[in-house]
Amino acid sequence: MIKGRGMLAKAFASYNEQRNIIIFAQGVSNSQEKDEANFKRESNILQSTLDENKEKLIVYFGTCSVDDPSSKSSPYVVHKLKMEKLVQESGLDYYIFRLPQVVGKTASPTLIHYLSMKIRDGEVFDIWKNSARNLIDVEDCYKICSYLIDNNISKNTITNVATNSYIRILDIVKEIEGFLQRKAIYNVIDKGDAYLINITRIQPYLESCQVSFENDYLIGLLQKYYEEYKVVIK
């Protein structure tokens, strides 16, 4: 059973007919969210889902930003931690997968979507000089999570599902500039942090999942999901 209709929900569509597993991909996805009403809405939906589905396994998606020094006290991260606790204390078997920046087809204001639009449209934006991000393909996210679920690996734990490296925001912008063949217009602000994500729990299974985080991983994501953003200059 799938709860949600966004990018993650679509990626996990194969679980839609599995009545004993609930993929909770519904709720707040914008890391900049501050509206308490939106947090409360997710909390209510999640609590109802937990109450109405005893004896089932629930899959919840948290955020790797809990380890980000510049974000871990943000309203979004505090909220996601509260939701994780609801799941852990529900009495249901569960998987909590903490995700970094997930890349795929979406209209949501994800990092790559935001930067690609700004650069394509020639709009000014701000960059935090010291910030870096971990990026993962939504399809790789599905492959890893589904492998763990289907093989009953690391159940009732919190697992980071991310790549083995991070990329500086400035370098991400340069990659998108080259891909779109458009010059970005931005202001550099001396803020932000870089942080590593521990993925030792998933590393032994990456080969079995047919997932590889090669050096040109970002370029591959841009070619896969953002080819249409290229502007044809006549």
C-alpha positions as CSV (number, residue, x, y, z in Angstrom):
1,M,0.0,0.0,0.0
2,I,1.3,3.4,-1.0
3,K,0.5,6.6,1.0
4,G,1.4,9.6,-1.2
5,R,1.5,10.6,-4.9
6,G,4.9,12.3,-5.3
7,M,8.2,11.3,-6.6
8,L,9.0,8.7,-3.9
9,A,5.5,7.3,-4.0
10,K,5.8,6.7,-7.8
11,A,9.2,5.1,-7.4
12,F,7.8,2.6,-4.9
13,A,4.7,1.8,-7.0
14,S,5.5,-1.9,-7.0
15,Y,4.4,-2.1,-3.4
16,N,0.9,-0.7,-4.1
17,E,-0.7,-4.2,-4.1
18,Q,1.2,-5.5,-1.1
19,R,-1.4,-5.0,1.7
20,N,1.0,-6.0,4.5
21,I,3.5,-3.2,3.7
22,I,2.8,0.5,3.9
23,I,5.1,2.9,2.1
24,F,4.5,6.2,3.8
25,A,5.6,8.8,1.2
26,Q,3.1,11.5,2.1
27,G,3.7,14.6,4.0
28,V,6.3,17.5,4.2
29,S,9.1,17.2,1.7
30,N,10.3,20.8,1.5
31,S,13.3,21.1,3.9
32,Q,12.6,24.9,4.1
33,E,9.1,24.3,5.4
34,K,8.2,26.3,8.5
35,D,4.4,26.2,8.6
36,E,3.3,24.3,11.7
37,A,0.0,23.5,10.1
38,N,1.7,21.4,7.4
39,F,3.8,19.6,10.0
40,K,0.6,18.9,12.0
41,R,-1.1,17.6,8.9
42,E,1.6,15.0,8.3
43,S,1.6,14.1,12.0
44,N,-2.1,13.4,11.9
45,I,-2.0,11.4,8.8
46,L,0.9,9.3,10.0
47,Q,-0.7,8.7,13.4
48,S,-4.0,7.6,11.7
49,T,-2.0,5.3,9.4
50,L,-0.2,3.7,12.3
51,D,-3.5,3.3,14.3
52,E,-5.4,1.8,11.5
53,N,-2.8,-0.7,10.3
54,K,-1.7,-2.8,13.2
55,E,0.2,-6.0,12.3
56,K,1.6,-4.4,9.1
57,L,5.1,-3.2,8.3
58,I,5.5,0.6,7.7
59,V,8.2,2.3,5.7
60,Y,9.0,5.9,6.6
61,F,11.4,8.3,5.0
62,G,13.4,10.6,7.3
63,T,16.2,13.0,6.4
64,C,20.0,12.7,6.6
65,S,19.9,16.4,7.5
66,V,19.8,15.4,11.1
67,D,23.6,15.2,10.8
68,D,23.9,18.6,9.1
69,P,25.2,21.2,11.6
70,S,23.5,24.0,9.8
71,S,20.1,22.2,9.5
72,K,19.7,19.9,12.5
73,S,17.8,22.4,14.6
74,S,15.5,23.6,11.7
75,P,11.7,23.1,12.1
76,Y,11.8,20.6,9.3
77,V,14.4,18.3,10.9
78,V,12.9,18.6,14.3
79,H,9.6,17.6,12.8
80,K,11.0,14.6,10.9
81,L,12.6,13.3,14.1
82,K,9.3,13.5,15.9
83,M,7.7,11.5,13.0
84,E,10.5,8.9,13.3
85,K,9.7,8.6,17.0
86,L,6.0,8.0,16.3
87,V,6.9,5.1,14.0
88,Q,9.4,3.7,16.5
89,E,6.9,3.8,19.3
90,S,3.9,2.5,17.3
91,G,4.4,-1.2,18.0
92,L,4.6,-1.9,14.2
93,D,7.6,-3.4,12.5
94,Y,9.2,-0.7,10.5
95,Y,12.0,0.6,8.3
96,I,13.1,4.2,8.7
97,F,15.2,5.3,5.7
98,R,16.9,8.6,6.0
99,L,17.5,10.2,2.6
100,P,19.7,13.0,1.4
101,Q,18.8,15.1,-1.7
102,V,16.8,12.8,-3.9
103,V,16.9,13.5,-7.6
104,G,14.2,12.5,-10.1
105,K,11.3,13.8,-12.1
106,T,9.4,16.2,-9.8
107,A,7.7,19.6,-9.6
108,S,8.7,19.9,-6.0
109,P,11.4,22.5,-5.1
110,T,14.3,20.0,-4.8
111,L,17.8,21.3,-5.0
112,I,18.7,20.2,-8.5
113,H,15.3,21.2,-9.8
114,Y,15.6,24.6,-8.2
115,L,19.1,25.3,-9.5
116,S,18.4,24.0,-13.0
117,M,15.4,26.3,-13.3
118,K,17.3,29.3,-12.0
119,I,20.2,28.7,-14.4
120,R,18.0,27.9,-17.4
121,D,15.9,31.0,-16.8
122,G,18.8,33.3,-16.1
123,E,17.5,34.2,-12.6
124,V,19.7,35.3,-9.7
125,F,20.0,33.1,-6.7
126,D,22.2,32.7,-3.6
127,I,24.8,30.0,-2.9
128,W,26.1,29.2,0.5
129,K,29.8,29.0,-0.1
130,N,30.6,26.2,2.4
131,S,27.6,24.0,1.8
132,A,27.8,20.6,0.2
133,R,25.1,18.0,-0.6
134,N,24.7,14.3,-1.0
135,L,22.7,13.4,-4.1
136,I,21.0,10.1,-4.9
137,D,18.9,9.0,-7.8
138,V,15.3,8.2,-6.8
139,E,15.6,4.9,-8.7
140,D,18.8,3.9,-6.7
141,C,16.9,4.8,-3.5
142,Y,14.2,2.4,-4.5
143,K,16.6,-0.4,-5.4
144,I,18.4,-0.1,-2.1
145,C,15.3,0.2,0.1
146,S,13.3,-2.5,-1.7
147,Y,16.3,-4.9,-1.4
148,L,16.5,-4.4,2.3
149,I,12.7,-4.7,2.7
150,D,12.3,-7.8,0.5
151,N,15.2,-9.6,2.2
152,N,14.2,-8.6,5.7
153,I,17.5,-6.8,6.3
154,S,17.9,-4.2,9.1
155,K,14.3,-4.2,10.0
156,N,13.2,-2.0,13.0
157,T,16.3,0.3,12.5
158,I,17.1,3.7,11.1
159,T,19.2,3.3,7.9
160,N,20.9,6.1,5.9
161,V,20.3,5.5,2.1
162,A,22.7,7.9,0.4
163,T,25.8,7.9,-1.8
164,N,29.4,7.7,-0.5
165,S,30.3,11.3,-1.2
166,Y,29.1,14.8,-1.1
167,I,29.4,17.6,-3.7
168,R,30.0,21.3,-2.9
169,I,27.0,23.5,-4.0
170,L,29.4,25.6,-6.1
171,D,30.5,22.5,-8.0
172,I,26.9,21.4,-8.5
173,V,26.2,24.7,-10.1
174,K,29.3,24.4,-12.3
175,E,28.1,21.0,-13.5
176,I,24.7,22.3,-14.3
177,E,26.1,25.3,-16.1
178,G,28.2,23.0,-18.3
179,F,25.2,20.6,-18.9
180,L,22.8,23.4,-19.8
181,Q,25.4,25.5,-21.5
182,R,24.1,28.5,-19.6
183,K,26.0,30.8,-17.2
184,A,24.6,31.0,-13.7
185,I,24.0,34.3,-12.0
186,Y,24.4,34.0,-8.3
187,N,25.6,35.6,-5.1
188,V,28.0,33.8,-2.9
189,I,27.3,33.9,0.9
190,D,29.9,32.8,3.4
191,K,27.6,30.3,5.2
192,G,26.9,26.6,5.3
193,D,28.6,23.3,6.2
194,A,29.6,20.0,4.7
195,Y,29.0,16.8,6.5
196,L,29.5,13.1,5.8
197,I,26.7,10.5,5.9
198,N,27.4,7.1,7.3
199,I,26.3,4.4,4.8
200,T,28.1,1.4,6.2
201,R,24.8,-0.4,6.7
202,I,23.9,-0.4,3.0
203,Q,27.4,-0.7,1.5
204,P,27.5,-4.6,1.6
205,Y,24.4,-4.7,-0.6
206,L,25.1,-2.1,-3.3
207,E,26.5,-4.7,-5.7
208,S,23.4,-6.9,-5.2
209,C,21.2,-3.9,-5.8
210,Q,23.1,-3.1,-9.0
211,V,23.8,0.4,-7.7
212,S,27.1,2.2,-8.3
213,F,28.0,5.7,-7.3
214,E,30.6,6.4,-10.0
215,N,32.5,9.7,-10.4
216,D,30.2,11.0,-13.1
217,Y,27.1,10.2,-11.0
218,L,25.8,13.8,-11.1
219,I,26.2,14.2,-14.9
220,G,24.3,10.9,-15.3
221,L,21.4,12.3,-13.2
222,L,21.3,15.5,-15.2
223,Q,21.2,13.6,-18.5
224,K,18.5,11.3,-17.2
225,Y,16.2,13.8,-15.7
226,Y,17.0,17.3,-17.0
227,E,17.7,17.0,-20.7
228,E,14.5,19.0,-21.4
229,Y,15.9,21.9,-19.4
230,K,18.5,22.7,-22.1
231,V,17.7,25.9,-23.9
232,V,18.1,25.8,-27.7
233,I,19.9,29.1,-28.7
234,K,19.0,30.1,-32.3
